[in-house]
Structure formats: structure tokens, C-alpha cells
Amino acid sequence: MKIPTFLLTLALGTSAAFPQAATQVARNESLKQELRLSVERGLDFLRTKQNPTTGQWGEAEPVALTGLGIISFMLDPNRKPGDPVPAEVEKATKFLISNAKPDGGIYVKARGNYNTALALTALLLNNKPENEEVMLKARRYLVGNQIDTDEKGKQDNPLDGGIGYGDDKGMHADLSNMTFALEALYYSQSLLADKGDAAKNEPQLNVSAAIDFIQRCQNRPESNKSAWVSKAPDDAGGFIYNPVETRGAKVPNPDGSISLRSYGSISYAGLLSFIYAGVDKDDPRVKAVIEWLQNHYNPDENPGLGAAGLYYYYQTMSKALSIAKIDFIKTKDGKLIDWRKDITQKLLGLQKGDGSWSNTEGRWMESDPVLTTSYILMALGRIHQTL
């Protein structure tokens, strides 16, 4: 069973239009050391919050939080090649496996897609042959929950092609859950690499429908004819939560219609979704979202939402920019920013005395320090490789 190289090595790529100079890399050595110490403190905090009996993290969404905890430990920049899997990860892995359902999902009671996607990504990091069938069934579960309402095989509903939380009978899809699912499906494709003809019988996501759903969330009138698409240049290329609703601002137009404003965290999710769905970096939709993200780069707040969802924003930003191989941000005023250095300094300054991170704005569970600490440890783990 082939293990995804990216998940184990963090080889996210370093090529960019503005290559780093050797002197800059040397200057960052001190910051990298600070980052590693910060991660060590953060992981120590997570250790104190793991249930010693079950191995889980969290109570409200234990499968998802446990998945995030595993990822945090496995992306630890202090780990060396050949190091044994941490005991915390082994115990947490058993918890995930214990929650695998007959339908293939990995969840406790609800939000099957959300929990399964994070669990599958985590299990791929601690890839064990004895868990292969659980992972394959989880993959099939996610594929099977892609929405296709109304006439089957036809994109006749705004939600078609998308994936939601998984407990809403096909009546909800959103770009955040879509991104988690696409990530899990992208990397779990490696499970089929040695299956030969058997791999042909494995269900696959309708990628074309998925891309249609993603672009229906983008504020880009050239590729999205939805009535809500903003005509304001400041929104061009960014994303909203899903094709029928937003978590950001709504703006009335002179003709009485309503435009939905683009915002930061979900725009990074949109970029990631395009990447995982195989859309080329030179595609105008990808170029448009990258331009919006550069024009709205902000290390202090989630653009369009302020403090709400800020730690999800940091995690999604670090992942998207790393995978997209963007080393420098070019702002609207022409300034070049080494975003890795900028964001690292910001995150280190936000860490609390006990090693945790938490948001004073509690929307989307971000007052839970297990969730937010995991988000930031994941961000720092990815940043470290190419800082």
C-alpha cells in the first residue's frame, strides 16, 4: 500500500516567481527554532487534553477533533525520519477505527462527511495495513455522499456536485466540507495504486460536477451566472460559503438585488478545492482567486469576517499557499511579503502561557482550545518545511 509522500514529508514545493535567497533562509533559522519550540509546547497542551482511556480529543465532535489531533502530531517539525509514531497518535488511531460504521463513515452520531474526511486524512498519516479496508470504505462513503438532486446526472440544482456535513439528506453542501472531503479523496487515491484491475471497480467522485459546484461558489461573473454574484471589483475572484448562502456580508444593489461579498477563509478553501479537483494553476478561475487573496492578505483578521473563523483561516491559508507554491504575497500596493515569516511571527505571538491557542470570538467552536490549537499546529507544521 503506497503511502502519500506529501503527507509524510510535507514536500509541498518551493518553486515560485520570487525565489528565496540564501541569506534570507539563514535569517529564518532563528525563527524556525522558535517555531519548533512553540509546536512542542502546543503538543504538550494537546497531550493534557487527550482522554487517557479512549484516546480521543474533544466531546462535541470527537472524531473530527481526534483526526485534527493526529494530524497535528504527525506534522510536528521536531519529528525526524524514522521516528516511531507517537503513542498519542497510536491511541487516537484506535479511537477512530472504533467509530467506523457499517456504511463506511467514521463518526459518532452526525456530520458523517465532515468527521469521515478528517478521520481518513489522519489515518493516511498513520497508515497501517490492518486499517486499509476501513480507509477504503471511508473513501467510498465520501464519494457516495456527493450531492446529485433532482434529475440524476444533470447539474440542475445549485448544490449538485457538492458535499456537506453528511446528515442533511442531500439538502446542504458547502465549500468548507467540500475541501476536507476533496483533500481526503485526493490523498486516499494512493490506496488504489497497487490494486490493479480491482481499482477500476472503486467508485470515483464526479470531478466535473465537483468543479461546477466549486465555481458556483466563486464571485466571478465570467464563470458563475448566479444572481448573487457581486459586480464590485473588490469581490472579483473570491468565494462564499455555498451557492445559496454566505457567512459574509450581503450588499443591496440599486436594482433591489443582493450581492454576496467574498471573504478570506472560504476563498482559501476555494483555491484548495480547485487544486484537489485538478484544475490547472493557469486556469482563469484559479488566477482570479489567487489575485483576490493577494489583494486581501491580512495576518490579523479573516478578511470580511474579522475575528470570526480566524484560526480556521490561518490553517487554510498556510495549506493553500504552500500547496499552490506561493512563496511571496504581492499586495495591491505592490509590496512583497514573505507570508511564512509574517504568519509565523503572528502565530507565535498569539500562543498562550499553557501552550494553547484560542479565539475570543467563539463562532464555529473556535473558543475550544483543542480545535484552535490543532489548527495552528497544523499551520506551523506546514510552514516550517519551507520557512
C-alpha positions as CSV (number, residue, x, y, z in Angstrom):
1,M,0.0,0.0,0.0
2,K,1.7,3.2,-1.2
3,I,1.8,5.9,1.4
4,P,1.2,9.5,0.1
5,T,4.6,11.2,0.1
6,F,3.2,14.6,0.8
7,L,1.5,13.6,4.0
8,L,4.7,12.1,5.4
9,T,7.4,14.6,4.2
10,L,5.5,17.9,3.9
11,A,7.1,18.2,0.5
12,L,4.7,21.0,-0.5
13,G,7.0,22.5,-3.1
14,T,9.2,25.7,-3.0
15,S,9.1,26.9,-6.6
16,A,7.8,30.4,-7.0
17,A,8.1,33.5,-9.1
18,F,10.2,35.1,-6.3
19,P,12.8,32.5,-5.1
20,Q,14.3,32.8,-1.7
21,A,17.9,34.0,-1.3
22,A,20.4,32.1,0.8
23,T,20.8,35.0,3.2
24,Q,17.0,35.1,3.8
25,V,17.0,31.4,4.6
26,A,19.8,31.9,7.1
27,R,17.9,34.7,8.7
28,N,15.0,32.5,9.2
29,E,16.9,29.8,11.2
30,S,16.3,31.6,14.5
31,L,12.5,31.9,13.7
32,K,12.4,28.2,12.8
33,Q,13.8,27.3,16.2
34,E,11.2,29.5,17.9
35,L,8.6,27.7,15.8
36,R,9.7,24.3,16.8
37,L,9.7,25.2,20.5
38,S,6.2,26.7,20.0
39,V,5.0,23.5,18.4
40,E,6.5,21.4,21.3
41,R,4.5,23.5,23.8
42,G,1.4,23.2,21.8
43,L,1.7,19.4,21.5
44,D,2.3,19.3,25.3
45,F,-1.0,21.1,25.7
46,L,-2.8,18.6,23.5
47,R,-1.3,15.7,25.5
48,T,-3.1,17.1,28.6
49,K,-6.4,17.1,26.8
50,Q,-6.4,13.6,25.3
51,N,-8.7,11.2,27.0
52,P,-6.3,8.6,28.6
53,T,-8.9,5.9,28.3
54,T,-10.4,6.3,24.8
55,G,-7.6,8.2,23.1
56,Q,-10.0,10.8,21.8
57,W,-9.8,14.6,21.8
58,G,-13.0,16.6,22.5
59,E,-16.5,15.7,23.3
60,A,-18.7,17.7,20.9
61,E,-17.1,16.4,17.7
62,P,-14.6,13.7,19.0
63,V,-13.9,12.0,15.6
64,A,-13.1,15.3,13.9
65,L,-11.1,16.7,16.8
66,T,-9.2,13.4,17.2
67,G,-8.4,13.5,13.5
68,L,-7.1,17.0,13.8
69,G,-5.0,16.0,16.8
70,I,-3.4,13.1,14.9
71,I,-2.5,15.4,12.0
72,S,-1.0,17.9,14.4
73,F,1.3,15.3,15.9
74,M,2.3,13.8,12.5
75,L,3.2,17.3,11.1
76,D,5.4,18.0,14.1
77,P,8.6,19.6,12.7
78,N,10.6,18.1,15.6
79,R,9.9,14.6,14.3
80,K,12.8,13.0,12.4
81,P,12.6,10.4,9.6
82,G,12.4,7.0,11.2
83,D,11.0,8.3,14.5
84,P,8.3,6.0,15.9
85,V,4.7,7.1,15.7
86,P,3.9,9.0,18.9
87,A,1.9,7.0,21.5
88,E,-0.8,9.6,21.4
89,V,-1.3,9.0,17.7
90,E,-1.5,5.3,18.1
91,K,-4.1,5.6,20.9
92,A,-6.1,8.1,18.9
93,T,-6.0,5.9,15.7
94,K,-7.6,3.1,17.6
95,F,-10.4,5.5,18.7
96,L,-11.0,6.5,15.0
97,I,-11.1,2.8,13.9
98,S,-13.6,2.0,16.8
99,N,-16.0,4.6,15.3
100,A,-16.0,3.1,11.8
101,K,-19.6,2.4,10.8
102,P,-21.0,-0.3,8.5
103,D,-21.8,2.3,5.9
104,G,-18.1,3.2,5.7
105,G,-18.4,6.5,7.6
106,I,-16.3,7.3,10.6
107,Y,-18.3,9.3,13.0
108,V,-20.2,9.1,16.3
109,K,-23.8,10.2,15.6
110,A,-23.9,13.0,13.0
111,R,-21.9,15.1,10.5
112,G,-20.7,12.0,8.8
113,N,-18.9,13.6,5.9
114,Y,-17.1,16.2,8.0
115,N,-15.9,13.6,10.5
116,T,-15.0,10.9,8.0
117,A,-13.0,13.3,5.8
118,L,-10.8,14.4,8.7
119,A,-10.5,10.8,10.1
120,L,-9.5,9.4,6.7
121,T,-6.8,12.1,6.3
122,A,-5.5,11.3,9.7
123,L,-5.5,7.5,9.1
124,L,-3.5,8.1,5.9
125,L,-0.8,9.8,8.0
126,N,-0.6,6.8,10.4
127,N,-1.0,4.3,7.5
128,K,-1.4,0.7,8.8
129,P,-2.1,-2.3,6.5
130,E,-4.7,-3.6,9.0
131,N,-6.7,-0.4,8.6
132,E,-6.8,-0.5,4.8
133,E,-10.3,-1.7,4.5
134,V,-11.6,0.9,6.9
135,M,-9.9,3.6,4.8
136,L,-11.2,2.2,1.5
137,K,-14.8,2.1,2.9
138,A,-14.4,5.7,4.3
139,R,-13.3,6.7,0.8
140,R,-16.4,5.0,-0.8
141,Y,-18.6,6.7,1.8
142,L,-17.4,10.2,0.9
143,V,-17.8,9.5,-2.8
144,G,-21.3,8.2,-2.2
145,N,-22.3,11.4,-0.4
146,Q,-21.6,13.7,-3.3
147,I,-24.9,15.5,-3.9
148,D,-27.0,14.9,-7.1
149,T,-30.5,16.1,-6.5
150,D,-33.4,16.4,-8.9
151,E,-32.6,14.7,-12.3
152,K,-29.7,12.3,-11.8
153,G,-26.5,13.1,-13.7
154,K,-27.6,16.6,-14.5
155,Q,-26.4,19.8,-12.9
156,D,-29.9,21.2,-12.3
157,N,-29.6,22.2,-8.6
158,P,-27.1,24.7,-7.2
159,L,-25.9,22.1,-4.6
160,D,-25.2,19.4,-7.2
161,G,-21.7,18.2,-7.2
162,G,-21.0,19.4,-3.7
163,I,-20.5,17.7,-0.3
164,G,-22.0,18.8,3.0
165,Y,-21.8,17.7,6.6
166,G,-23.5,14.4,5.8
167,D,-26.5,14.4,8.0
168,D,-28.8,16.6,6.0
169,K,-30.2,14.2,3.4
170,G,-28.6,15.9,0.4
171,M,-30.1,19.4,1.2
172,H,-26.8,21.0,2.2
173,A,-23.3,21.4,0.6
174,D,-20.6,23.9,1.4
175,L,-17.1,24.7,0.3
176,S,-15.5,24.0,3.7
177,N,-16.8,20.4,3.9
178,M,-16.1,20.1,0.2
179,T,-12.4,21.0,0.8
180,F,-12.0,18.5,3.6
181,A,-13.6,15.8,1.5
182,L,-11.6,16.6,-1.6
183,E,-8.4,16.5,0.4
184,A,-9.1,13.1,1.8
185,L,-10.2,11.7,-1.6
186,Y,-7.1,13.2,-3.3
187,Y,-4.6,11.6,-1.0
188,S,-6.5,8.3,-0.5
189,Q,-6.3,7.7,-4.2
190,S,-2.9,6.2,-3.3
191,L,-4.8,3.3,-1.6
192,L,-5.7,2.2,-5.1
193,A,-2.2,2.3,-6.6
194,D,-1.5,-1.3,-6.1
195,K,-5.0,-2.7,-6.7
196,G,-4.6,-3.4,-10.4
197,D,-8.0,-4.2,-12.1
198,A,-9.8,-4.1,-8.8
199,A,-9.1,-0.3,-8.7
200,K,-11.4,0.1,-11.7
201,N,-14.4,-1.1,-9.6
202,E,-13.8,1.5,-6.9
203,P,-16.3,4.4,-7.1
204,Q,-14.8,7.8,-8.0
205,L,-16.0,11.3,-7.4
206,N,-17.7,13.1,-10.3
207,V,-14.9,15.6,-10.6
208,S,-16.6,17.6,-13.3
209,A,-19.7,18.1,-11.1
210,A,-17.4,18.9,-8.2
211,I,-15.7,21.7,-10.2
212,D,-19.1,23.0,-11.3
213,F,-20.1,23.3,-7.6
214,I,-16.8,25.0,-6.7
215,Q,-17.2,27.6,-9.4
216,R,-20.8,28.3,-8.4
217,C,-19.3,29.5,-5.1
218,Q,-16.9,31.9,-6.7
219,N,-17.6,35.6,-7.2
220,R,-16.7,35.6,-10.9
221,P,-19.4,36.5,-13.4
222,E,-17.4,35.1,-16.3
223,S,-17.9,31.5,-14.9
224,N,-20.8,32.0,-12.4
225,K,-24.1,33.3,-13.6
226,S,-25.9,33.2,-10.2
227,A,-27.9,36.2,-9.4
228,W,-26.0,36.9,-6.2
229,V,-22.6,37.3,-7.9
230,S,-21.1,40.7,-7.0
231,K,-20.2,43.2,-9.7
232,A,-17.9,45.0,-7.3
233,P,-14.2,44.7,-8.3
234,D,-13.3,44.2,-4.6
235,D,-15.1,40.9,-4.7
236,A,-13.9,39.6,-8.0
237,G,-12.4,36.1,-7.7
238,G,-13.2,35.5,-4.1
239,F,-15.6,32.9,-2.7
240,I,-18.6,32.5,-0.5
241,Y,-19.8,29.6,1.7
242,N,-22.0,27.8,-0.9
243,P,-24.1,28.7,-4.0
244,V,-27.2,29.7,-2.0
245,E,-25.9,31.3,1.2
246,T,-22.9,33.1,2.8
247,R,-21.2,33.6,6.1
248,G,-20.1,37.0,5.0
249,A,-21.8,40.3,4.2
250,K,-24.8,40.9,2.0
251,V,-24.9,44.1,-0.1
252,P,-28.1,45.5,-1.6
253,N,-27.8,46.7,-5.2
254,P,-29.6,49.7,-6.7
255,D,-31.9,47.4,-8.6
256,G,-33.0,45.7,-5.4
257,S,-30.9,42.5,-5.9
258,I,-28.5,41.3,-3.2
259,S,-24.8,40.6,-3.8
260,L,-22.8,38.4,-1.5
261,R,-19.3,39.6,-0.5
262,S,-16.2,37.4,-0.8
263,Y,-14.3,36.6,2.4
264,G,-10.9,35.2,3.3
265,S,-11.1,31.7,4.9
266,I,-13.5,30.3,2.3
267,S,-11.6,31.9,-0.5
268,Y,-8.5,29.9,0.6
269,A,-10.8,26.8,0.7
270,G,-11.9,27.6,-2.8
271,L,-8.3,27.7,-4.0
272,L,-7.6,24.4,-2.3
273,S,-10.7,22.8,-3.8
274,F,-9.7,23.8,-7.3
275,I,-6.2,22.3,-6.7
276,Y,-7.5,19.0,-5.3
277,A,-10.0,18.7,-8.2
278,G,-7.1,19.0,-10.6
279,V,-7.8,22.5,-12.0
280,D,-4.6,23.9,-13.6
281,K,-2.9,26.8,-12.0
282,D,-3.1,28.8,-15.2
283,D,-6.9,28.4,-15.3
284,P,-8.5,31.9,-15.1
285,R,-10.7,30.8,-12.1
286,V,-7.5,29.9,-10.2
287,K,-5.7,33.0,-11.2
288,A,-8.7,35.1,-10.1
289,V,-8.9,33.7,-6.6
290,I,-5.1,34.0,-6.1
291,E,-5.3,37.6,-7.1
292,W,-8.2,38.2,-4.7
293,L,-6.3,36.5,-1.9
294,Q,-3.2,38.6,-2.5
295,N,-5.2,41.8,-2.7
296,H,-6.8,40.9,0.7
297,Y,-3.9,39.4,2.5
298,N,-4.2,40.2,6.2
299,P,-2.3,38.5,9.1
300,D,-4.5,40.0,11.7
301,E,-8.0,39.1,10.7
302,N,-10.1,36.9,8.5
303,P,-10.9,39.3,5.6
304,G,-14.6,40.0,5.5
305,L,-15.3,38.3,8.9
306,G,-12.8,39.9,11.3
307,A,-12.1,37.6,14.3
308,A,-14.8,35.0,13.3
309,G,-13.2,31.8,12.0
310,L,-9.7,33.4,12.3
311,Y,-7.9,30.2,13.3
312,Y,-9.5,28.1,10.5
313,Y,-8.4,31.0,8.3
314,Y,-4.7,30.6,9.4
315,Q,-4.8,26.8,8.9
316,T,-6.5,27.0,5.5
317,M,-4.2,29.9,4.4
318,S,-1.0,28.1,5.2
319,K,-2.1,24.9,3.5
320,A,-3.4,26.6,0.3
321,L,-0.4,28.9,-0.2
322,S,2.0,26.1,0.5
323,I,0.4,23.6,-1.9
324,A,-0.1,26.3,-4.5
325,K,3.7,27.0,-4.2
326,I,3.2,30.7,-3.5
327,D,6.2,31.9,-1.5
328,F,5.6,35.6,-1.6
329,I,2.4,37.6,-1.5
330,K,2.3,40.6,-3.8
331,T,-0.2,43.1,-2.3
332,K,-2.4,45.5,-4.1
333,D,0.1,48.3,-3.5
334,G,3.0,46.2,-4.9
335,K,4.6,45.2,-1.6
336,L,6.2,41.8,-1.5
337,I,5.5,39.8,1.8
338,D,7.2,36.6,2.9
339,W,3.9,35.3,4.2
340,R,5.5,32.3,6.0
341,K,7.7,34.6,8.2
342,D,4.9,37.1,8.6
343,I,2.3,34.5,9.7
344,T,4.7,32.5,11.9
345,Q,5.6,35.7,13.9
346,K,1.9,36.4,14.3
347,L,1.0,32.9,15.5
348,L,3.9,32.7,17.9
349,G,2.7,35.9,19.4
350,L,-0.8,34.5,19.9
351,Q,0.2,31.4,21.8
352,K,-0.9,31.4,25.5
353,G,1.1,30.5,28.5
354,D,-0.2,26.9,28.7
355,G,0.9,26.3,25.1
356,S,-2.6,26.6,23.6
357,W,-4.3,28.9,21.1
358,S,-7.9,30.0,21.3
359,N,-10.1,32.6,19.7
360,T,-12.0,35.2,21.8
361,E,-14.7,35.0,19.0
362,G,-16.4,31.7,19.7
363,R,-18.1,31.2,16.3
364,W,-17.6,27.8,14.8
365,M,-16.3,26.3,18.0
366,E,-13.2,28.5,18.0
367,S,-13.4,29.1,21.7
368,D,-12.4,25.4,22.1
369,P,-8.6,25.4,22.5
370,V,-8.2,21.8,21.4
371,L,-9.7,22.8,18.0
372,T,-7.8,26.1,17.6
373,T,-4.5,24.7,18.9
374,S,-4.8,21.9,16.4
375,Y,-5.4,24.4,13.6
376,I,-2.3,26.3,14.5
377,L,-0.1,23.3,15.0
378,M,-1.1,22.1,11.5
379,A,-0.3,25.6,10.1
380,L,3.1,25.8,11.7
381,G,4.0,22.2,10.7
382,R,3.4,23.0,7.1
383,I,5.1,26.4,7.2
384,H,8.3,25.0,8.9
385,Q,9.3,22.9,5.9
386,T,10.0,25.9,3.6
387,L,10.4,28.8,6.1
